[in-house]
Amino acid sequence: MEIQITSRKFRAKDSLKDFISKKVKTLEKYNNDILDANIVLSYTHQSDSIKHADIVLQVPGKTLSASEESEDFNVSIDNAVEKLQRQLKKLKTKQISKKR
């Protein structure tokens, strides 16, 4: 899986990039066929300090996406990864039911 991290209007620290990479790699246990992951980090309002995280996964035949907003990038990433876990589980059950 190829992971691409984009930060808009700021420079992301290496610790944040490492955290994102570890979290996104945990998604591989739900689906081994993930081709790549694109993560976009941005501020919605710089005065309010609302952090926005978008994650887009490319799976053969599908594109899964999740976006979250919170006061911290780590929380936003955690919540977006949880959404993608649910989407990957649902995709897996649909693929299994089609085979039967």
Residue frames relative to the residue before (quaternion, step in Angstrom):
aa qw qx qy qz dx dy dz
M 1.0000 0.0000 0.0000 0.0000 0.00 0.00 0.00
E 0.2509 -0.7578 0.5889 0.1266 3.53 -0.93 0.98
I 0.1521 -0.7953 0.5848 0.0486 3.58 -0.80 1.06
Q 0.0442 -0.7841 0.6190 -0.0072 3.55 -0.83 1.05
I 0.1150 -0.8001 0.5885 0.0182 3.57 -0.70 1.15
T 0.0514 -0.7862 0.6157 -0.0118 3.55 -0.82 1.08
S 0.0828 -0.7772 0.6222 0.0448 3.56 -0.89 0.94
R 0.2408 -0.7950 0.5473 0.1017 3.54 -0.73 1.10
K 0.8678 0.0783 -0.1078 0.4787 3.54 -0.98 1.01
F 0.7602 0.1866 -0.1902 0.5925 3.59 1.18 0.46
R 0.4132 -0.6751 0.5447 0.2771 3.57 -1.29 0.21
A 0.3454 -0.7505 0.5316 0.1867 3.58 -0.70 1.10
K 0.4569 -0.6773 0.5073 0.2741 3.55 -1.03 0.84
D 0.6245 -0.5536 0.4015 0.3771 3.55 -1.24 0.47
S 0.6170 0.5471 -0.3526 0.4424 3.59 1.06 -0.67
L 0.6466 0.5006 -0.3167 0.4806 3.59 1.02 -0.74
K 0.6462 0.5150 -0.3177 0.4650 3.60 0.98 -0.80
D 0.6425 0.5121 -0.3208 0.4712 3.60 1.01 -0.77
F 0.6373 0.5274 -0.3196 0.4621 3.57 0.99 -0.87
I 0.6611 0.5057 -0.3030 0.4640 3.58 0.93 -0.90
S 0.6535 0.5206 -0.3164 0.4492 3.59 0.91 -0.88
K 0.6573 0.5041 -0.3124 0.4651 3.60 0.93 -0.86
K 0.6755 0.4999 -0.3027 0.4496 3.57 0.90 -0.91
V 0.6859 0.4789 -0.2928 0.4632 3.58 0.90 -0.90
K 0.6375 0.5289 -0.3379 0.4469 3.61 1.03 -0.66
T 0.5698 0.5807 -0.3969 0.4250 3.62 1.16 -0.37
L 0.5776 0.5993 -0.3750 0.4082 3.59 1.20 -0.40
E 0.5460 0.6369 -0.3952 0.3742 3.59 1.19 -0.38
K 0.6116 0.5489 -0.3762 0.4280 3.61 1.10 -0.42
Y 0.6522 0.4890 -0.3186 0.4837 3.61 1.24 -0.29
N 0.7874 -0.0331 0.0299 0.6148 3.57 1.17 -0.57
N 0.3016 -0.7848 0.5185 0.1559 3.58 -0.59 1.14
D 0.6507 0.5625 -0.3020 0.4110 3.58 1.23 -0.34
I 0.3467 0.7375 -0.5152 0.2655 3.63 1.16 0.33
L 0.3271 -0.7772 0.5104 0.1688 3.56 -0.65 1.13
D 0.7823 -0.2036 0.1435 0.5709 3.57 0.78 -0.99
A 0.2497 -0.7463 0.6023 0.1338 3.52 -1.34 0.41
N 0.1184 -0.7754 0.6183 0.0487 3.55 -0.90 0.98
I 0.0707 -0.7949 0.6026 0.0010 3.56 -0.70 1.11
V 0.0740 -0.7827 0.6178 0.0143 3.56 -0.86 1.02
L 0.1128 -0.7874 0.6056 0.0210 3.55 -0.76 1.13
S 0.1441 0.7913 -0.5831 0.1144 3.58 -0.90 0.89
Y 0.4380 -0.6325 0.5604 0.3068 3.51 -1.38 0.17
T 0.3745 -0.7043 0.5491 0.2494 3.56 -0.92 0.87
H 0.7675 -0.0301 0.0470 0.6386 3.56 0.91 -1.00
Q 0.3664 -0.7507 0.4956 0.2379 3.56 -0.56 1.05
S 0.6361 0.5253 -0.3478 0.4455 3.61 1.04 -0.62
D 0.7204 0.4144 -0.2417 0.5009 3.62 1.02 -0.75
S 0.3086 -0.7896 0.4742 0.2375 3.56 1.30 -0.32
I 0.3152 0.7225 -0.5424 0.2905 3.57 0.90 0.93
K 0.2139 -0.7961 0.5587 0.0915 3.55 -0.65 1.18
H 0.1632 -0.7952 0.5827 0.0388 3.54 -0.94 0.97
A 0.0497 -0.7968 0.6022 -0.0050 3.58 -0.88 0.98
D 0.0846 -0.7696 0.6327 0.0163 3.56 -0.92 1.02
I 0.0465 -0.7766 0.6281 0.0153 3.56 -0.95 0.91
V 0.0524 -0.7785 0.6255 -0.0008 3.56 -0.88 1.02
L 0.1254 -0.7901 0.5989 0.0375 3.56 -0.76 1.13
Q 0.2293 -0.7415 0.6156 0.1368 3.53 -1.07 0.82
V 0.0014 -0.7602 0.6472 -0.0570 3.54 -0.66 1.22
P 0.6062 -0.5679 0.3799 0.4071 3.64 -0.95 0.66
G 0.8299 0.1655 -0.1574 0.5090 3.55 -0.63 1.16
K 0.7856 0.2380 -0.1185 0.5587 3.62 1.18 -0.28
T 0.1514 -0.7200 0.6633 0.1370 3.50 -1.38 0.37
L 0.1131 -0.7977 0.5919 0.0241 3.56 -0.64 1.15
S 0.0027 0.8100 -0.5861 0.0209 3.57 -0.96 0.81
A 0.0207 -0.7656 0.6430 0.0048 3.50 -1.29 0.56
S 0.0309 -0.7879 0.6148 0.0176 3.55 -1.09 0.72
E 0.0548 -0.7973 0.6006 -0.0253 3.53 -1.08 0.83
E 0.1530 -0.7570 0.6279 0.0959 3.52 -1.28 0.55
S 0.1906 0.7591 -0.6112 0.1179 3.56 -1.09 0.75
E 0.6799 -0.4859 0.3641 0.4112 3.56 -1.32 -0.16
D 0.7731 0.2509 -0.1209 0.5699 3.59 1.25 -0.36
F 0.5251 -0.6461 0.4503 0.3226 3.59 -0.99 0.79
N 0.6233 0.5516 -0.3506 0.4292 3.61 1.00 -0.75
V 0.6586 0.4904 -0.3067 0.4813 3.59 0.97 -0.82
S 0.6391 0.5285 -0.3266 0.4534 3.58 0.97 -0.82
I 0.6622 0.4962 -0.3014 0.4737 3.58 0.95 -0.89
D 0.6320 0.5382 -0.3327 0.4474 3.61 0.93 -0.87
N 0.6989 0.4724 -0.2760 0.4606 3.58 0.82 -0.98
A 0.6513 0.5050 -0.3209 0.4667 3.60 0.99 -0.75
V 0.6393 0.5143 -0.3239 0.4710 3.60 1.03 -0.77
E 0.6240 0.5268 -0.3413 0.4655 3.60 1.03 -0.72
K 0.6330 0.5211 -0.3307 0.4674 3.60 0.99 -0.77
L 0.6771 0.4868 -0.2920 0.4683 3.57 0.94 -0.88
Q 0.5833 0.5585 -0.3744 0.4557 3.60 1.09 -0.59
R 0.6647 0.4931 -0.3060 0.4705 3.58 0.91 -0.88
Q 0.6550 0.5097 -0.3169 0.4591 3.58 0.97 -0.81
L 0.6624 0.4974 -0.3072 0.4684 3.59 0.97 -0.81
K 0.6252 0.5223 -0.3396 0.4701 3.62 1.02 -0.72
K 0.6608 0.5040 -0.3041 0.4656 3.57 0.95 -0.88
L 0.6358 0.5252 -0.3190 0.4671 3.58 1.02 -0.82
K 0.6523 0.5194 -0.3087 0.4576 3.57 0.97 -0.85
T 0.6700 0.4817 -0.3127 0.4703 3.62 0.91 -0.84
K 0.6267 0.5231 -0.3460 0.4625 3.62 1.05 -0.63
Q 0.6529 0.5066 -0.3154 0.4665 3.58 1.01 -0.81
I 0.6475 0.5118 -0.3174 0.4669 3.61 1.00 -0.78
S 0.6787 0.4892 -0.3035 0.4561 3.60 0.93 -0.89
K 0.6158 0.5389 -0.3553 0.4517 3.63 1.07 -0.56
K 0.6446 0.5347 -0.3196 0.4432 3.58 1.07 -0.71
R 0.6649 0.4888 -0.3029 0.4768 3.55 1.10 -0.64
